[in-house]
Every structure is written in structure tokens, then in C-alpha cells.
């Protein structure tokens, strides 16, 4: 058998099918092919990791994203999840009370639902919610929540809400923009776009305050100088904030870029007024919030 192999190899060499030596380029190409084959074999093995051997339960569904949840899911589910009580968020309850009984049957657009907590509260209050989420993993977590909590009046969509708003012609009774404005590279455009689609807006957002942020644990994320941006006849300063190591977490819920640009408090209010929102209620303000000064705004034309 060994003699046959030797003769076969000799014939292949003589025919030029194989060579005794390879050039550096050929060796590099062969190594690359070898790595691709090894990666393909590893991926085949990983596919089996997605199967579940346990009986169906709420915890099994939640554990698809184990260690990635921000929200503390409702106690009725009896699951281990995140720690933030977003499913019983007093800010959203305040917004529902502000809107009044008309919330039942109202048409609400929610931007960046994260894990569907605020969507859940609006659904239970009787609103019809269309929620747009750009992060694929967050979108799937929203679907887990929708299934486990039987949300009947909510619809989730995966995509860029800015792209949607630029083309949107629908009107909404209310647009919920919670935890979103400070994740934008162009927050002024977002303010403009939502103002075209509704006469009632809710924001919860961080804002830039130099004095407070220089003393904050997150001060190192504001290294770049402020950037002036023209809006109508006014120039606003936007303050770049880098995400840095935060994007290493699979449960990251920030924006799609490596940084965002924060607005100053008075600039947010001024811009909304310029867009026709003269009835603005400021509440739940936390100037010393650990992640930066924050506030909630309820704006109405």
C-alpha cells in the first residue's frame, strides 16, 4: 500500500497536479483555507448549543438571554432576570396619569423599547403601541416579554426608527422617547422628526451639565470638545460622549454608534418650544443621577 501511495505521488508530481514546494503566497492561502474549515467545524458544533433539554417554562425563555437583562421582569413570572424596575416605572405611570382616560385606545409610538417594559405598562393601560427597536437582541427580548406577558395591544418592529420617521406620514396620539435622546448622534433631528408625527411627546433623558459631569464617575467619557450645530437661527452645542467598554456587554442598550452627543438642558427645552411645544412639564429631575443629570419631559402643543 505504501508503494502504491509513493507511485501515485510521483505521478501527480510529474503531471504538475501537486508540487514539492509552495510559494509564500500559496502557503498563506492554504493556511487561510485551513482556518476557514476549522471555523466551519466549530460553528457546526455551536449550532447544537441552541437546543434546550429542559421542559418549557418562563425561565427557560428568559435564559436565552441569561446575564443580558436590564429589567426586573414582573414578579408574577417568577423568573430571575435584571434588576431595574422598569415594568413598574413610576415615570411611565406619571405619563399615563398625565394623559388621562384617553390613553385607552390611543395610538402610541414608542422609540427604543429595550425589553418591552414600558410597552407592557402602556398595553395594560389600554393603549395601542407600535414599538421600534434597532438592536436585534433587544428586539428578541421584547418578543419574549410579549409572549410571556401576553401583550395584546402591542406590536414590535426591528429597524432604525430614524429611517422610519423620515418617511412616516402617520400621526400618533403620543410618542414615547424614554432613554433615547442621549443615545443619538443627531438629537436635534430626532426632536424635529417626532414633532412632525405627534402633538404629545414624553421624554426621559440625560442632559449635559459641565459642572456636574466633571465631578461624575462618567466624566472620562466626555473627552471630545463640544460640537456646534446650527438649528434654524440658533446654534446649539452638542457634547460627544464615548461608550468605551460599555459596548462589550451583550446586553448593551445604547445607540448604534461608538458615541452619542448630549444636549444641554435649556437647549432641549428651547428646541421643543421652537417646534411648537409651549406646554412642557418637567418632572422626575435628578441632577445628581449616577450616569449624568436627567429629567422627564411631558410636552404638548
Protein Blocks (a to p, Z undefined) as FASTA:
>chain_A
ZZmmmmmmmmmmmnomacfbdcfklmmmmmmmmmmmmmmmmmmmmmmmmpcfbdcdfklm
mmmmgoiafbdcdfklopacdfbdfklcfklmmmmmmnommlgopacddehklnommmmm
mmmnopacddddfblklmmmmmmmmmmnopakbccdeddfklmmmmpcbdcfbdcdehkl
mmpfblmlmmmmmmmmocbdcdddddddfklmmmpcklmmmmbccddddehjbccddddd
dfklmmmpmklcbdfbfbdcdddfklmmmmmmmnopabccdehiafkbfkbpcddddddZ
Z
